[in-house]
Amino acid sequence: MASPRQRNLVERLADVGEEAIQRIGTAPGADKLLAAMNTSRERLEDLQKRVRGLEGMDKRLAAVERRLDKLDGKGKAKASGRKSGSASRKRSSSSGSGSSS
């Protein structure tokens, strides 16, 4: 019994929605409103495409970070001199900028 009643309710709501859309189409200034809605829809679709592209980039970035972590882990014992050299370069750069102030 609930099924036929539910269908009637859904059908009635659909009819009311269709009537409302038709009334909006004939209202003054409705063409501007519909144009704005279509523009918003197009912008939203473009945004969704861009976000999907960012997800792919995020995955690639994570893979690159993992590779970098592996290289850092292997290179720590061999290149410990390099790290201290780069740290001394950073110190000299920052102390140079501090003395000019």
N, C-alpha and C positions, 0 to 999 in steps of 0.2 A: 504494500500500500504506500510506503514512503517514496518509492521510486517514481510513480506518476506525479505525485504532488511536487516532488523535487524538480522534475522536468518542467512542470508548469511554472514554477518559480523562476527557474533558469531561463526559460523561454521568455517570460515576461520581462525579466531584467535585460535580456538581449534586445528585445523590442524597444524598451525604453531607452537603452543606450544608442540604438540606431536612430531613433527619433531625435535624441539630443544632438547627435552629430549632424544630422540634417539641418536642425535649427541653427546650429552654430555656423554652418556653411552659408546660410542666407542672412545672417546678422550683419549689420554694417561694421566694417573694419575686420571682418572675419578673415579676409584674405591675408591681411598682415599677420594676424595671429597664426594662421596655418603656415605661412611662410616662415615665421619664427620657429614654430614647432618642427618643421622639416629641417631647418638649418641646425637646430639643436640636435636632432636625430643624427644628421650627417656628422656633426662634430663629435658626438658620443661614439659613433662607429669608428671614426678616425682615432679617437683616444683609446678605444679598446684594442685596435690594431697595434698602436704604439706600446701599450702595456704588455701585450703578448710578446712583442720584440724585446722588451726589457727582461722578461722572464728568461728568454734564451740567453741574453747577455749575462744575467745573473748566474746561470748554470756554468757558462764558459768562464766567468770570473772565478767562481768557486774552484773549478778545475785548475786554473792557472795558479791560484793561491795554494792549492795542495801541492802542485809541482814545485812552487817556490819554497814551501816549507820543507819538502824533501831535500831540495838543493841546499837550503840553509842548514839542515841537520847534518848532511854529509860534509859540508864545507866548513863547519865550525872548528873541527880539530885541525884541518889543513890551513885554513885562512884566518887564524886568530890574529895574525899580524896585520892583516888587511883591515879588520874591524877597528883595531886601535889606531891605525893610520887615518882612517876616515873620521874617527872621533876627534883626533888631534886637529884635522882640518876644520871640523865644525867649531871647535873651541877657538881656533885662531880667527875664524870668520866672525864669530860672535864677539870676541874680545876687540876685534878691529872696529866693529860697528859701535861697541860700547865706548871706545876711546874717542870717537868722533863726536859724541853727544856732549 
